[in-house]
Amino acid sequence: MAIALSGIVAALYGLFYYNNVQDTPTGKVYQKPKKNGAMEVTSVNSFVALCLANLGLILGLALLTWRLAQPKIHFINQSQMYVVWLLLAGLYAFQSYKAWQVNREMLVGRKVYASSERYEFRQVALLNFTYFSSFGSELAVVSMLPAFFENTFTLNHVTAALIASSYPLLNFISRPGGGYISDRLGSRKWTLTVTTAIIGFAYLNMSLIRSNWAIPLAIAACIFCAAFVQAGCGATFGMAPLIKKEITGQIAGSVGAYGNLGSVVYLTVFSLTNPVTLFQTMGVTALICSCLCAFFLKEPRNSFASEDNIESQGLVNQNVILAEE
């Protein structure tokens, strides 16, 4: 009934959404990507990074396939696993070909992008990693937290599930809160960097939870961690649409996919080890991600400019390019 009701509500909301939402605010032009089939990049280095990002997702699917073939699960056998791996290799080859096809003119030197059109795929890759660390860990924790509380504090199923529900429940406040903070603090880069660092320390703190802890203290540690994990999700998507407008959907899709990849990786770690190791892995990963953001993430151009200022600046850039030509 719970699954069926979720499907019914989603279907009804889809109809409501289709009939009440428009692509852009009134008076604004919807900017489509110039090419279809793969993400358009503006440098050779970005093309290499794009191929590596696609490979990461394929390897995540390969890892999931391997897990399904393990004796404890045995959803597929070894032969079927190899067939799936072969299909995934073919999928990656197809993706790489389409990426080359879309970016061929740039790769062979026949097309050079103006500075106003360029972006670094490295920025997308870092957002992929932050969402891997935040949303990926959230999905993993939501899956294992009820059993963690049940086994650690010898609780019954219902009580453990109710306590664990405090973690996803904060999404109502924390996720939009992360986006709000990103808007208000004046630096999307440092909002994301600091939030991800706190996620790391919060997970390391959760790895210390033992049966001798007071249950309210364990719940408090869980809620503190959840608040920043979900704020990190909001802060990530506070930045994702600003990398390059024409391909916002593709960037958002890539970032979202890496969130799911994170859950696959983290739950694989959990299935092979224990909750303490899982929390430690998520904590260290978030701290590494924070350091990478601090050194390599760039504030998007016109992060806090008004639309009118952005459009005026775009006209100035176009005039400068025409004058140079």
C-alpha positions in Angstrom: 0.0 0.0 0.0 2.8 2.4 0.8 4.5 1.8 -2.5 1.2 2.0 -4.4 0.2 5.2 -2.7 3.6 6.8 -3.5 3.1 5.9 -7.2 -0.5 7.4 -7.3 0.7 10.6 -5.6 3.6 10.9 -8.0 1.4 10.4 -11.1 -1.2 13.0 -9.9 1.6 15.5 -9.1 3.1 14.9 -12.6 -0.2 15.9 -14.2 -0.5 19.0 -11.9 3.1 19.9 -12.6 2.7 19.6 -16.4 -0.3 21.9 -16.4 1.0 24.6 -14.0 4.8 25.0 -14.7 6.6 26.8 -17.5 10.2 26.3 -18.6 11.3 29.9 -17.8 9.9 33.0 -16.2 7.7 35.2 -18.4 9.9 37.2 -20.8 13.0 35.0 -20.5 14.3 32.9 -23.4 14.7 29.1 -22.9 18.3 28.4 -23.8 18.8 24.9 -25.3 22.1 23.2 -25.8 23.5 23.7 -29.3 24.2 19.9 -29.8 22.4 16.8 -28.6 23.8 13.3 -27.8 26.4 14.2 -25.1 27.6 17.1 -23.0 29.4 19.8 -25.0 32.7 20.8 -23.4 35.0 23.7 -24.3 38.6 22.2 -23.9 40.5 19.0 -24.4 41.1 18.6 -20.7 37.3 19.0 -20.0 36.7 16.3 -22.6 39.0 13.9 -20.8 37.3 14.8 -17.5 33.9 14.1 -19.1 35.0 10.6 -20.2 36.3 9.9 -16.8 33.1 11.0 -15.2 31.1 8.7 -17.4 33.5 5.9 -16.6 32.8 6.4 -12.9 29.1 5.8 -13.4 29.8 2.7 -15.5 32.2 1.3 -12.8 29.5 2.0 -10.2 27.0 -0.2 -12.2 29.7 -2.8 -12.6 30.2 -2.8 -8.8 26.5 -3.2 -8.2 26.4 -6.1 -10.7 29.3 -7.8 -8.8 27.5 -7.3 -5.5 24.3 -9.0 -6.9 26.4 -12.0 -7.9 27.8 -12.6 -4.5 26.8 -15.7 -2.6 24.8 -13.9 0.1 22.6 -12.3 -2.5 23.0 -14.5 -5.6 20.5 -12.5 -7.6 22.5 -13.4 -10.8 25.2 -16.0 -11.4 28.8 -15.4 -12.5 28.1 -15.9 -16.2 25.3 -13.3 -16.1 27.6 -10.9 -14.3 30.1 -11.1 -17.1 27.4 -10.6 -19.7 26.3 -7.4 -17.9 29.9 -6.2 -17.6 30.2 -6.7 -21.4 27.1 -4.7 -22.0 28.3 -1.9 -19.7 31.6 -1.8 -21.7 29.6 -1.4 -24.8 27.5 1.3 -23.2 30.7 3.2 -22.2 32.1 2.9 -25.7 28.8 4.3 -27.1 28.9 7.2 -24.7 32.5 8.0 -25.5 31.7 7.9 -29.2 28.8 10.3 -28.8 30.9 12.6 -26.7 33.6 12.6 -29.4 30.9 13.2 -32.1 29.5 16.3 -30.2 32.9 17.8 -29.4 34.8 16.7 -32.6 35.3 20.2 -34.0 36.8 21.5 -30.7 39.1 18.4 -30.4 40.6 18.7 -33.9 41.1 22.5 -33.5 38.4 23.7 -35.9 36.4 25.4 -33.1 37.7 27.7 -30.4 35.3 29.0 -27.8 35.1 32.6 -26.7 36.0 33.3 -23.1 32.3 34.0 -22.3 31.3 30.6 -23.5 34.0 28.5 -21.8 33.6 26.5 -18.7 35.7 23.9 -16.9 34.2 20.4 -16.6 36.4 20.1 -13.5 33.7 22.3 -11.7 31.0 19.8 -12.7 33.2 16.9 -11.5 33.7 18.6 -8.1 29.9 19.1 -7.8 29.5 15.4 -8.7 31.9 14.6 -5.8 30.1 16.8 -3.3 26.8 15.2 -4.1 28.4 11.8 -3.9 29.5 12.8 -0.4 26.2 14.3 0.7 23.2 12.8 -1.1 25.0 9.5 -1.6 25.7 9.1 2.1 22.2 10.2 2.9 20.7 7.4 0.8 23.1 4.9 2.4 22.4 6.0 6.0 18.6 6.0 5.4 18.9 2.4 4.3 20.9 1.2 7.3 20.1 3.5 10.2 17.0 1.6 11.5 19.0 -1.6 11.8 21.9 0.3 13.3 19.8 1.7 16.1 18.0 -1.6 16.6 21.2 -3.6 17.0 23.2 -1.0 18.9 20.6 -0.2 21.5 18.6 -3.4 21.4 15.4 -1.7 20.3 12.3 -3.2 18.6 11.8 -2.6 14.9 9.2 0.1 15.3 11.1 2.2 17.8 14.3 1.9 15.9 12.5 3.0 12.6 10.9 6.0 14.3 14.2 7.2 15.7 16.0 6.7 12.4 13.2 8.7 10.6 14.6 11.8 12.3 17.4 11.7 9.7 15.4 12.0 6.4 12.7 14.1 8.1 15.0 17.1 8.3 15.0 17.4 4.5 12.0 19.7 4.9 14.3 22.3 6.5 17.9 21.5 5.8 17.9 21.0 2.1 16.3 24.3 1.2 18.3 25.8 4.1 21.5 24.9 2.3 20.4 26.6 -0.8 19.2 29.6 1.1 22.6 29.9 2.9 24.4 29.6 -0.5 22.3 32.5 -1.7 22.8 34.7 1.3 26.5 34.3 2.4 28.0 35.7 -0.8 30.2 32.7 -1.7 28.7 29.5 -3.0 32.2 27.9 -3.1 32.9 28.4 0.6 29.3 27.6 1.6 29.8 24.2 -0.1 33.4 23.7 1.2 32.6 24.4 4.8 29.3 22.4 4.8 31.1 19.4 3.3 33.8 19.6 6.0 31.2 19.6 8.7 29.6 16.6 7.1 33.0 14.8 7.4 33.3 15.6 11.1 29.7 14.7 11.8 30.1 11.3 10.3 33.3 10.7 12.2 31.3 11.6 15.3 28.6 9.1 14.4 31.2 6.4 14.1 31.8 6.8 17.9 28.2 5.9 18.8 28.2 2.8 21.0 25.6 1.0 23.2 26.8 2.9 26.3 25.7 6.2 24.8 22.4 7.8 26.0 19.9 7.3 23.2 18.9 11.1 23.1 22.6 11.9 22.6 22.8 9.4 19.7 19.7 10.9 18.2 21.2 14.4 18.6 24.4 13.3 16.8 22.3 11.8 14.0 20.2 15.0 13.6 23.3 17.2 13.6 24.8 15.1 10.9 21.5 15.0 8.9 21.2 18.8 9.0 24.5 19.4 7.3 24.3 16.4 4.9 21.0 17.7 3.5 22.3 21.3 3.6 25.2 20.1 1.5 22.7 18.8 -1.1 20.9 22.1 -1.3 24.2 24.0 -1.5 25.4 21.7 -4.4 22.3 22.5 -6.4 22.6 26.2 -5.4 25.7 26.1 -7.6 25.0 23.5 -10.3 22.7 25.7 -12.5 25.3 28.5 -12.7 28.1 26.5 -14.4 26.7 26.9 -17.9 23.1 27.8 -18.5 22.6 26.0 -21.9 23.4 22.6 -20.4 22.0 23.0 -16.9 19.9 19.9 -17.3 22.8 17.8 -18.3 24.9 19.1 -15.4 22.1 18.5 -13.0 21.7 15.0 -14.4 25.4 14.2 -13.9 25.4 15.6 -10.4 22.3 13.6 -9.4 23.7 10.4 -10.9 26.8 10.7 -8.7 24.6 11.0 -5.7 23.1 7.5 -6.5 26.6 6.2 -7.2 27.6 7.3 -3.7 24.9 5.2 -2.2 26.0 2.2 -4.2 29.6 2.6 -3.1 28.8 3.3 0.5 26.3 0.4 0.9 28.8 -1.9 -0.7 31.3 -0.8 2.0 28.6 -1.4 4.6 27.8 -4.9 3.3 31.5 -5.9 3.5 32.3 -4.3 6.8 30.3 -2.7 9.6 28.5 0.5 10.5 31.6 2.0 12.2 33.7 1.6 9.1 30.8 3.0 6.9 30.6 6.2 9.0 34.4 6.5 9.0 34.5 6.0 5.2 31.8 8.6 4.6 33.5 11.0 7.0 37.0 10.8 5.4 35.5 11.0 1.9 33.6 14.2 2.8 36.8 15.8 4.3 38.8 14.9 1.1 35.9 16.4 -0.9 36.0 19.6 1.2 39.8 20.0 0.6 39.4 19.6 -3.1 36.6 22.2 -3.2 38.8 24.6 -1.2 41.7 24.4 -3.6 40.0 23.7 -7.0 36.3 24.8 -6.9 35.7 28.2 -8.5 32.9 30.7 -7.8 30.6 30.6 -10.8 30.7 33.8 -13.0 27.9 36.2 -12.0 26.9 34.0 -9.0 25.0 36.9 -7.4 24.4 39.2 -10.3 20.9 40.1 -11.3 19.5 38.8 -14.6 19.6 42.3 -16.1 23.3 42.7 -15.1 24.1 39.3 -16.6 22.3 40.1 -19.9 24.0 43.5 -20.1 27.4 41.9 -19.4 26.6 39.4 -22.1 25.9 42.2 -24.6 29.2 43.9 -23.7 31.1 40.6 -24.2 29.5 40.1 -27.6 30.4 43.6 -28.6 34.0 43.2 -27.5 34.3 39.9 -29.5 32.7 41.6 -32.6 35.1 44.5 -32.3 38.1 42.1 -32.0 36.9 40.3 -35.1 
